[in-house]
Amino acid sequence: LQEICQKTEELVHLGRLYDRDIVYLDKVEPDRPVRVWSRIGQSAPVATTAMGRAILGARQPSDGELSMWLGLVSSPSDYRLKEEMQRVRAQGYAVEIGEDRPSLACVGVPIAIVGAPVLAISVTMPVERASLPNLGKIAAIIRDCVKGAGLDDVTTAA
């Protein structure tokens, strides 16, 4: 996480799928003056976060499971979740731009432990720095850092 933060100069989170939410396990904040309020142990609905969308995209849930995830949010966005799950399968990452907080954007990459996608790493930034090409570059940095960590049985899941 430290290396990803250093290379992107943005806020980095590690999250885990837990029951029906993404739970923030760790974070590394950049030296930039823009800060985002988040705390370890905080949870968020899977269907509305880049980390959650990344994990779901890597897992490829059935239509019934997908309906369950969407039913957990107050304003379900069937189209957005399906679109991001397709992005995960095609490009290896999911995004969330201004949906949770209008001024913020995130890119999330699913992480598999012994082949099961249960974790994700996300990078959060102001929407001004969140062009799709930039988000793709950040996703590549996340993948490279995970691969470079040399952890047995830990890989990017998509």
C-alpha positions in Angstrom: 0.0 0.0 0.0 2.9 2.3 0.8 4.4 1.8 -2.6 1.1 2.4 -4.4 0.6 5.6 -2.4 4.1 6.8 -3.1 3.8 6.1 -6.9 0.3 7.6 -7.3 0.4 10.3 -4.6 -3.2 9.5 -3.7 -5.1 7.8 -0.9 -4.9 4.0 -0.9 -7.3 1.6 0.8 -7.2 -2.1 1.4 -10.7 -3.6 1.8 -12.2 -7.0 2.3 -15.6 -8.4 1.4 -17.3 -9.1 4.7 -20.9 -10.4 4.8 -22.6 -7.7 2.6 -20.1 -4.9 2.8 -16.6 -3.8 2.0 -14.7 -3.3 5.2 -11.7 -1.0 5.2 -8.8 -2.9 6.6 -5.9 -0.4 6.1 -5.1 2.9 4.4 -2.2 5.0 3.5 -2.6 8.7 3.1 -0.5 10.8 0.7 1.4 14.0 1.6 -0.9 16.0 -0.6 -3.0 18.6 1.2 -6.3 17.1 0.0 -7.6 14.6 2.6 -10.5 12.1 2.5 -12.2 11.1 5.7 -12.1 7.3 6.1 -11.3 5.0 8.9 -10.1 1.5 9.3 -13.1 -0.7 10.2 -15.6 1.5 8.3 -17.9 -0.4 5.9 -19.7 0.5 2.7 -22.1 -1.3 0.4 -20.4 -3.6 -2.0 -22.4 -2.5 -5.0 -21.5 1.2 -4.7 -17.7 1.1 -4.2 -14.9 0.5 -6.6 -13.5 -2.1 -4.3 -16.8 -3.9 -4.0 -17.4 -3.7 -7.7 -13.9 -5.1 -8.4 -14.5 -8.1 -6.2 -17.9 -8.8 -7.6 -16.6 -8.5 -11.1 -13.9 -11.0 -10.4 -16.3 -13.4 -8.7 -18.9 -13.2 -11.5 -22.0 -13.7 -9.4 -25.3 -15.2 -10.6 -28.2 -12.9 -11.5 -29.8 -13.8 -8.1 -26.7 -12.9 -6.2 -26.4 -9.6 -8.2 -30.0 -8.8 -7.3 -29.2 -9.4 -3.6 -26.2 -7.0 -3.8 -28.3 -4.3 -5.5 -31.1 -4.7 -3.0 -28.8 -3.6 -0.2 -28.4 0.0 -1.5 -31.0 2.8 -1.2 -30.8 3.8 -4.9 -29.7 0.7 -6.8 -27.8 1.3 -10.0 -28.2 -2.0 -11.9 -26.6 -0.5 -15.0 -23.5 1.0 -13.2 -22.8 -2.2 -11.3 -23.1 -4.4 -14.4 -21.0 -2.0 -16.4 -18.2 -2.0 -13.8 -18.3 -5.8 -13.5 -17.8 -6.0 -17.2 -14.9 -3.5 -16.9 -13.3 -5.8 -14.3 -13.5 -8.8 -16.6 -12.2 -6.8 -19.6 -9.6 -4.5 -18.0 -9.0 -5.9 -14.5 -10.4 -2.9 -12.5 -13.6 -1.1 -11.5 -14.2 2.6 -11.0 -16.5 4.9 -9.1 -16.6 8.5 -10.1 -18.5 11.0 -8.0 -21.2 8.5 -7.1 -20.5 8.1 -3.3 -19.1 11.6 -2.8 -19.5 14.1 -5.7 -15.9 15.4 -5.4 -14.2 12.0 -5.3 -13.3 9.1 -7.6 -11.9 5.6 -6.9 -10.3 2.8 -8.9 -10.4 -0.7 -7.4 -8.4 -3.8 -8.3 -9.6 -7.2 -7.0 -7.1 -9.3 -5.1 -7.3 -13.1 -4.8 -6.0 -15.1 -1.9 -5.4 -18.7 -2.9 -7.5 -18.0 -6.0 -10.5 -16.5 -4.3 -11.2 -12.8 -4.9 -11.9 -11.5 -1.3 -9.8 -8.3 -1.1 -9.4 -5.2 -3.2 -7.1 -2.3 -3.3 -8.4 1.1 -4.2 -6.9 4.5 -4.9 -9.1 7.5 -4.1 -8.6 11.0 -5.6 -10.5 14.2 -6.5 -12.6 13.8 -9.6 -10.4 16.4 -11.4 -7.6 13.8 -11.5 -9.9 10.9 -12.5 -9.8 10.7 -16.2 -10.4 7.2 -17.5 -6.8 7.0 -18.9 -5.4 8.1 -15.5 -7.5 5.5 -13.7 -6.3 2.8 -16.0 -2.7 3.8 -15.3 -3.3 3.7 -11.6 -4.9 0.3 -11.9 -1.7 -0.9 -13.7 0.4 0.5 -10.8 -1.7 -1.4 -8.3 -1.3 -4.7 -10.3 2.4 -4.2 -10.7 2.9 -3.5 -7.0 0.9 -6.6 -6.0 2.9 -8.7 -8.4 6.1 -7.2 -7.2 5.4 -7.8 -3.6 6.1 -11.5 -4.2 3.5 -12.8 -1.8 2.7 -16.5 -2.1 -0.9 -17.2 -3.1 -1.7 -13.4 -3.5 -2.5 -12.2 -7.0 -4.7 -9.7 -8.8 -7.9 -11.5 -9.5 -8.9 -10.3 -12.9 
